[in-house]
Amino acid sequence: MIKNERQYRITKAQAGKFAHTLATLPTSAAAAENGSGDGSVHPLLLQAQRDALRSQHDDLCRELAEYEALRSGKQTVLEVNSWAELPQALIRARIGAGLSQKDLAERLGLKEQQIQRYESTSYSGASFERLSEIIQALGVTVREEVFLPGAQVSLKTLSTRLKQVGLDQNFVRRRLLPAQMELGRQQNGAKTDGSVDGVALSAAAQIGRIFGWTPAAIFGTDPLALHAGALAMARLKVSGQAKEGFTTAYAVYAHYLAQLLLDATAHLTPRQLPSSGREVYEAVHATYGAVTFPNVLRYIWGLGVPVLPLRDSGAFHGACWRNRGRHVLVLKQVTNYPARWLNDALHELGHTLEEPEQEEFTIIEQSDSFSGHKDTPEEKAAVAFATEAALGGRAEVLTQQCVTFAEGSVERLKRAVPAVAEREGVPVDTLANYVAYRLSLQNMKWWGAANNLQPEDQYPWQIARDVLLEYADFGALNEPDRELLRRALSETEA
């Protein structure tokens, strides 16, 4: 851990040297092809050398990033799960407060060397009274929960408690816990005697950030309540097949992620939203040349509206949140059909036009934007907005051309749609989806044929994730929140 500016400069110089060495060291592949460079090092040994250097370089970079984040003042909460972790937290608190070791010593009436000795030994020689003085001098607030000997603080208890609110073990492990935590750890030597498990406390603290629970509440006996205040006004209709507990819990989780993304994109300048789908169509064509999913994504981001792509199955399908006048869209598809992602993005963009006088606003889509409950005026407006933006207001005309080409035969549509799309210069997958949607309104199933007209060589979730990484400033988040957002954007899916 870096504790002062001198150590920071030394570590930064060391990281630079490692980076230079890695850049000049030949790869094992190059060594195998051209010889090992100096003729004495086997390619496998060379690769091992590179791996060791990269590991040390990564460790140094993590230390630098932690120190820089603390020094910036962006991290305001430090979590400790035992008194043993308190000394390191005090060092981090000093750095976060912008105090040098000399500054803290002056506040305590001590010599700088005494603070250096305290921190170099993790305060092993400091009395409880001295620790209390340091806490007061730093101006920090310490809140510690005391668990009695009978408390069942373990990962097994955590898993059981979370399952009661619809959060199954697999989802918790994949999305909510840092990578080094495993809920199955009890079978591999974790504490099972009822004593306090530090890893379980860390996990509870991480999860509690999202759902508003304290570790004491999580490991207590009272039922856990999902505080869905931000979702109270949402038009969230849970279908008969959906798990209501998980749907609500996932909505709270997604809302927390959306707020993190807003924090990570505070540098974006919000622009005037389009008033119609036709305006979107013309703007995207003028700027990018075609209405495709990547182009529409960049258009939306250019409006100052971040787009969060998720790919967990179940729960809801998409969302639009407005927080203090800023919007964030959530797209949640498990398919790899770009036209479906395109339609969802435009559909949620259409929702941003609703209730413009309200600073806070929530829409959560339980079903696909091409199906489900479209009987409300708001949903009908969003469908019309997306369709007009995707096909330039020609959706009905193009559909009628397809019907004419097919001579009224549904079976012939699978040849008619590609022919009309090519002739009229529109994406065949977008047109196929709209034709299937129009037929579904007449209780006719054509989605299977439409799916066969979707390209299979594109990865829209990854496209949306990569665009997000271009715009978002993860440095604006503290480390626990950065980790949570990273896991949400990982390849892992249900």
C-alpha positions in Angstrom: 0.0 0.0 0.0 1.3 3.5 -0.9 1.2 5.7 2.1 2.8 9.0 1.0 3.9 11.1 -2.0 7.5 9.8 -1.9 6.3 6.1 -2.1 3.9 7.2 -4.8 6.7 8.7 -6.9 8.9 5.6 -6.4 6.1 3.2 -7.3 5.2 5.2 -10.4 8.8 5.1 -11.6 8.9 1.3 -11.0 5.7 0.8 -12.9 7.2 2.8 -15.8 10.3 0.6 -15.8 8.2 -2.6 -15.8 6.1 -1.2 -18.7 9.2 -0.4 -20.7 10.7 -3.8 -20.1 7.5 -5.5 -21.1 7.3 -3.4 -24.3 10.9 -4.3 -25.3 10.8 -8.0 -24.3 10.0 -10.3 -27.3 7.0 -12.4 -27.0 7.3 -16.2 -26.7 5.7 -16.6 -30.2 8.3 -14.3 -31.7 11.0 -16.1 -29.9 9.7 -19.4 -31.2 9.6 -18.1 -34.7 12.9 -16.1 -34.8 14.9 -17.6 -32.0 14.6 -16.6 -28.4 16.2 -13.2 -28.9 19.6 -13.9 -27.4 19.6 -17.5 -28.3 19.7 -18.7 -24.7 16.2 -18.4 -23.4 13.6 -21.0 -24.2 10.3 -19.5 -25.4 8.3 -21.0 -22.5 10.8 -19.5 -20.0 10.5 -16.2 -21.8 6.7 -16.3 -21.5 7.0 -17.1 -17.8 9.3 -14.1 -17.5 6.7 -11.9 -19.3 3.9 -13.2 -17.1 5.9 -12.5 -13.9 6.7 -8.9 -15.0 3.1 -8.3 -16.1 1.8 -9.5 -12.7 4.2 -7.2 -10.8 3.3 -4.3 -13.2 -0.4 -4.9 -12.6 0.1 -4.9 -8.8 2.0 -1.6 -9.0 -0.8 -0.1 -11.2 -3.4 -1.2 -8.7 -1.6 0.5 -5.8 -1.2 3.7 -7.9 -4.9 3.7 -8.8 -5.9 3.2 -5.2 -3.7 6.0 -4.0 -4.8 8.3 -6.8 -8.5 7.6 -6.1 -8.0 8.2 -2.4 -6.0 11.4 -3.0 -8.7 12.7 -5.4 -11.3 12.7 -2.5 -13.8 10.8 -4.6 -14.0 7.9 -2.1 -16.0 8.9 0.9 -16.8 5.6 2.6 -14.3 2.9 3.7 -15.6 -0.4 4.9 -13.9 -2.6 7.4 -15.1 -6.0 8.7 -12.9 -6.3 11.8 -10.8 -4.2 14.1 -7.7 -5.8 12.4 -8.6 -3.8 9.3 -9.0 -0.5 11.1 -5.3 0.6 10.8 -5.2 0.3 7.0 -8.5 2.2 6.9 -7.0 5.0 9.0 -4.1 5.3 6.6 -6.6 5.5 3.7 -8.7 8.0 5.5 -5.7 10.3 6.0 -4.8 10.1 2.3 -8.5 10.7 1.4 -8.6 13.7 3.7 -5.7 15.2 1.8 -3.4 15.1 4.9 0.3 14.2 4.8 1.9 12.3 7.6 3.3 15.6 8.8 -0.1 17.2 8.8 -1.6 14.5 10.9 1.3 14.7 13.3 0.8 18.4 13.8 -2.9 17.9 14.5 -1.9 15.4 17.3 1.1 17.4 18.6 3.5 14.6 17.6 6.5 14.4 15.4 6.2 13.3 11.8 8.4 10.3 12.5 6.0 8.9 15.1 3.1 8.8 12.5 5.5 7.2 10.1 6.3 4.5 12.7 2.6 4.0 13.5 1.7 3.5 9.8 4.7 1.3 9.0 3.7 -1.1 11.7 -0.1 -0.8 11.1 -0.5 1.0 14.4 0.6 -2.2 16.3 2.1 -0.1 19.1 -0.7 2.4 19.4 -3.1 2.3 22.3 -6.9 2.4 22.0 -6.8 6.0 23.3 -4.3 7.0 20.6 -6.4 5.4 17.9 -9.4 7.3 19.2 -7.4 10.6 19.0 -6.3 9.8 15.4 -9.9 9.1 14.4 -11.0 12.4 15.9 -8.0 14.2 14.2 -9.0 12.8 10.9 -12.6 13.9 11.4 -13.9 10.5 10.3 -17.0 8.7 11.6 -16.6 5.1 12.6 -19.7 2.9 12.9 -19.0 -0.7 14.0 -21.6 -3.4 14.4 -21.0 -5.9 17.2 -22.1 -9.5 16.5 -22.7 -11.6 19.6 -21.2 -15.1 19.7 -24.4 -16.8 18.7 -24.7 -14.8 15.4 -24.6 -16.9 12.3 -22.3 -14.7 10.2 -21.3 -17.0 7.3 -21.6 -17.2 3.6 -24.1 -20.0 4.0 -26.4 -17.8 6.1 -25.9 -14.9 3.6 -27.0 -17.2 0.7 -30.1 -18.4 2.6 -31.2 -14.9 3.6 -30.8 -13.5 0.0 -32.7 -16.4 -1.4 -35.7 -15.3 0.7 -35.9 -12.1 -1.4 -35.5 -13.8 -4.7 -31.7 -13.5 -5.2 -30.4 -17.0 -6.0 -26.9 -18.1 -5.3 -25.8 -18.1 -8.9 -26.8 -14.5 -9.6 -25.3 -13.3 -6.3 -22.0 -15.0 -7.2 -21.9 -13.8 -10.8 -23.0 -10.2 -10.3 -22.9 -9.0 -6.8 -19.7 -10.4 -5.2 -16.1 -9.5 -6.0 -14.4 -12.2 -8.0 -12.5 -13.6 -5.1 -15.6 -14.3 -3.0 -17.5 -17.6 -3.5 -20.7 -18.6 -1.8 -19.6 -22.2 -2.0 -16.6 -21.6 0.2 -18.0 -23.6 3.1 -17.1 -26.8 1.4 -13.5 -25.6 1.0 -12.5 -24.8 4.5 -14.6 -21.8 5.4 -15.9 -21.3 9.0 -18.9 -23.5 9.8 -18.8 -23.3 13.5 -21.0 -20.2 13.7 -18.2 -17.7 14.3 -18.0 -14.5 12.4 -16.7 -14.9 8.8 -14.8 -11.8 7.5 -15.5 -12.7 3.9 -19.2 -13.0 4.6 -19.2 -9.6 6.2 -17.4 -8.1 3.2 -19.9 -9.7 0.9 -22.8 -8.4 3.0 -21.4 -4.9 3.0 -21.1 -5.0 -0.8 -24.6 -6.2 -1.3 -26.0 -3.9 1.4 -24.7 -0.9 -0.7 -27.2 -1.9 -3.4 -30.3 -2.8 -1.4 -29.9 -0.5 1.6 -29.3 -3.3 4.2 -26.8 -3.2 7.0 -24.8 -6.4 7.7 -26.7 -6.6 11.0 -30.0 -6.7 9.1 -28.7 -9.2 6.6 -27.5 -11.6 9.3 -30.4 -10.8 11.6 -33.7 -12.7 11.9 -36.2 -10.1 10.7 -37.4 -10.4 7.1 -35.3 -8.4 4.6 -37.3 -5.7 2.9 -36.6 -4.5 -0.7 -36.6 -0.7 -0.5 -37.9 0.0 -4.0 -38.7 3.7 -3.5 -37.2 4.6 -6.9 -39.4 2.0 -8.5 -42.7 2.9 -6.8 -44.0 4.8 -9.7 -42.8 2.4 -12.3 -45.3 0.7 -14.7 -43.9 -2.7 -13.9 -46.3 -5.5 -14.8 -45.0 -8.9 -13.6 -46.2 -11.7 -15.9 -47.5 -15.0 -14.5 -44.2 -16.8 -15.4 -42.0 -14.2 -13.8 -40.6 -14.5 -10.3 -41.9 -11.5 -8.5 -39.2 -11.4 -5.8 -36.4 -11.6 -8.3 -38.0 -9.1 -10.7 -38.2 -6.5 -8.0 -34.8 -7.3 -6.6 -33.3 -7.1 -10.1 -35.0 -3.8 -10.7 -33.4 -2.4 -7.6 -30.0 -3.8 -8.7 -30.4 -2.3 -12.2 -31.5 1.0 -10.8 -28.3 1.1 -8.6 -26.2 0.4 -11.7 -28.0 3.1 -13.6 -27.2 5.6 -10.9 -23.5 4.5 -11.0 -23.5 5.1 -14.8 -24.9 8.5 -14.4 -22.1 9.3 -11.9 -19.5 7.9 -14.3 -20.9 10.1 -17.1 -21.4 13.4 -15.2 -19.0 14.9 -17.8 -21.4 14.4 -20.6 -23.4 17.5 -21.8 -27.1 16.8 -22.1 -28.6 18.0 -25.4 -32.1 18.6 -26.5 -34.0 15.3 -27.0 -35.6 14.6 -30.4 -39.3 15.4 -30.6 -40.1 12.6 -33.0 -38.8 9.3 -34.5 -38.5 11.0 -37.8 -36.1 13.5 -36.3 -33.9 10.6 -35.1 -34.0 8.9 -38.5 -32.9 12.1 -40.3 -30.2 12.9 -37.7 -28.7 9.4 -37.7 -28.7 9.3 -41.5 -27.1 12.7 -41.8 -24.4 11.9 -39.3 -23.7 8.2 -39.8 -25.3 7.3 -43.1 -27.6 4.5 -41.9 -29.9 3.6 -39.0 -28.0 0.7 -37.5 -27.7 -0.3 -33.8 -24.1 1.0 -33.4 -25.0 4.3 -35.1 -28.1 4.8 -33.0 -26.2 4.0 -29.9 -23.6 6.7 -30.6 -26.5 9.1 -31.5 -28.1 8.5 -28.1 -24.8 8.8 -26.2 -24.3 12.1 -28.2 -27.5 13.4 -26.6 -25.8 12.9 -23.2 -28.0 9.9 -22.5 -25.9 6.9 -21.3 -27.1 3.4 -22.3 -26.5 0.4 -20.0 -26.5 -3.0 -21.6 -27.4 -6.0 -19.5 -27.8 -9.6 -20.5 -29.2 -11.5 -17.5 -32.2 -13.6 -18.3 -35.5 -13.1 -16.6 -36.8 -10.1 -14.6 -37.6 -7.1 -16.8 -36.7 -6.4 -20.4 -35.6 -2.7 -20.5 -35.9 0.5 -18.6 -35.7 4.3 -18.8 -34.8 6.3 -15.7 -34.8 10.1 -15.3 -32.8 11.3 -12.3 -32.6 15.0 -11.5 -33.4 15.7 -15.2 -30.8 13.3 -16.6 -31.8 10.1 -18.4 -30.2 6.7 -18.5 -31.5 3.8 -20.6 -31.2 0.1 -19.8 -31.3 -2.5 -22.5 -31.6 -6.1 -21.4 -31.7 -8.7 -24.2 -30.4 -12.2 -24.3 -30.6 -12.5 -28.1 -27.8 -11.5 -30.5 -30.2 -9.9 -33.0 -29.0 -6.3 -33.6 -32.4 -5.2 -34.9 -34.1 -6.2 -31.7 -31.5 -4.2 -29.7 -32.0 -1.3 -32.1 -35.7 -1.3 -31.6 -35.4 -1.5 -27.8 -32.9 1.4 -27.8 -35.3 3.5 -29.9 -38.3 2.4 -27.8 -36.7 3.5 -24.5 -35.5 6.8 -26.2 -39.1 7.4 -27.0 -40.0 7.1 -23.3 -37.7 10.0 -22.5 -40.2 12.4 -24.0 -42.9 11.5 -21.4 -43.7 13.8 -18.5 -40.9 16.3 -19.4 -41.9 18.5 -16.4 -40.9 15.7 -13.9 -37.4 15.6 -12.6 -37.8 11.9 -11.6 -39.3 9.4 -13.9 -39.2 5.6 -14.3 -40.4 3.1 -17.0 -39.6 -0.6 -16.6 -40.5 -2.9 -19.5 -41.6 -6.3 -18.4 -41.8 -7.7 -21.9 -40.2 -7.4 -25.3 -40.8 -4.0 -26.9 -42.5 -5.8 -29.8 -44.9 -7.7 -27.6 -46.7 -7.7 -24.2 -48.8 -4.9 -22.9 -49.0 -2.3 -25.6 -52.5 -1.1 -24.7 -51.4 2.1 -22.9 -51.1 5.4 -24.8 -47.5 5.7 -23.6 -46.5 2.2 -24.9 -48.2 2.8 -28.2 -46.4 6.1 -28.5 -43.0 4.5 -27.8 -43.7 1.8 -30.4 -44.6 4.4 -33.0 -41.5 6.5 -32.1 -39.2 3.5 -32.5 -40.8 2.3 -35.7 -40.7 5.8 -37.3 -37.0 6.2 -36.3 -36.0 2.8 -37.6 -37.8 2.9 -40.9 -38.2 6.6 -41.5 -42.0 6.6 -41.2 -42.4 4.1 -44.0 -43.2 1.0 -42.0 -46.8 0.6 -43.1 -45.9 1.4 -46.8 -43.1 -1.1 -46.8 -45.3 -3.8 -45.1 -47.9 -3.3 -47.7 -45.3 -3.7 -50.4 -44.3 -7.0 -48.8 -47.8 -8.2 -48.8 -48.3 -7.2 -52.4 -45.1 -8.9 -53.4 -46.2 -12.1 -51.6 -49.6 -11.9 -53.2 -51.2 -12.1 -49.8 -49.5 -15.4 -48.9 -47.9 -15.5 -45.5 -45.7 -18.4 -46.7 -44.2 -16.2 -49.5 -43.3 -13.4 -47.1 -40.0 -15.0 -46.3 -39.0 -14.2 -49.9 -40.9 -11.0 -50.2 -39.4 -9.2 -47.2 -35.7 -9.5 -48.3 -36.7 -8.5 -51.9 -38.5 -5.4 -50.7 -35.8 -4.5 -48.2 -33.1 -4.7 -50.9 -35.2 -2.7 -53.4 -36.1 0.1 -50.9 -32.7 0.2 -49.2 -33.8 -0.7 -45.7 -32.3 -3.3 -43.4 -33.9 -6.7 -43.9 -33.8 -7.6 -40.2 -35.5 -4.4 -39.2 -38.3 -4.8 -41.8 -38.7 -8.5 -40.9 -39.3 -7.7 -37.3 -41.9 -5.0 -38.1 -43.7 -7.4 -40.4 -43.7 -10.0 -37.7 -45.0 -7.5 -35.2 -47.8 -6.4 -37.5 -48.8 -10.0 -38.1 -48.8 -10.6 -34.3 -51.5 -7.9 -33.9 -53.7 -10.2 -36.1 -52.8 -13.3 -34.0 -50.5 -14.6 -36.7 -47.1 -16.0 -35.8 -44.2 -15.1 -38.1 -41.4 -14.5 -35.6 -39.7 -17.7 -36.5 -39.3 -16.6 -40.1 -38.3 -13.1 -39.0 -35.6 -14.6 -36.7 -34.2 -16.5 -39.7 -33.6 -13.2 -41.4 -31.5 -11.8 -38.6 -27.7 -11.8 -39.0 -25.7 -14.1 -36.7 -22.3 -12.6 -37.0 -22.9 -9.5 -34.8 -22.7 -9.2 -31.0 -24.9 -6.2 -30.0 -24.4 -6.6 -26.3 -20.7 -6.4 -26.7 -21.1 -3.4 -29.1 -23.1 -1.6 -26.5 -20.7 -2.5 -23.7 -17.7 -1.2 -25.8 -19.4 2.1 -26.6 -20.2 2.5 -22.9 -16.5 2.0 -22.0 -15.6 4.7 -24.5 -17.7 7.3 -22.7 -17.8 6.3 -19.0 -15.2 7.6 -16.5 -14.8 4.7 -14.1 -12.4 6.8 -12.1 -15.4 8.8 -10.9 -16.6 5.8 -8.9 -15.1 4.3 -5.7 -13.6 0.8 -6.0 -16.6 -1.3 -4.7 -18.9 0.5 -7.2 -16.3 0.1 -10.0 -16.2 -3.6 -9.3 -19.9 -3.9 -9.3 -20.3 -2.1 -12.6 -17.4 -4.2 -14.1 -19.1 -7.4 -13.1 -22.4 -6.2 -14.6 -20.6 -5.6 -17.9 -18.7 -8.9 -17.9 -19.3 -11.7 -20.4 -20.9 -13.9 -17.8 -24.6 -14.5 -18.3 -27.3 -16.8 -17.0 
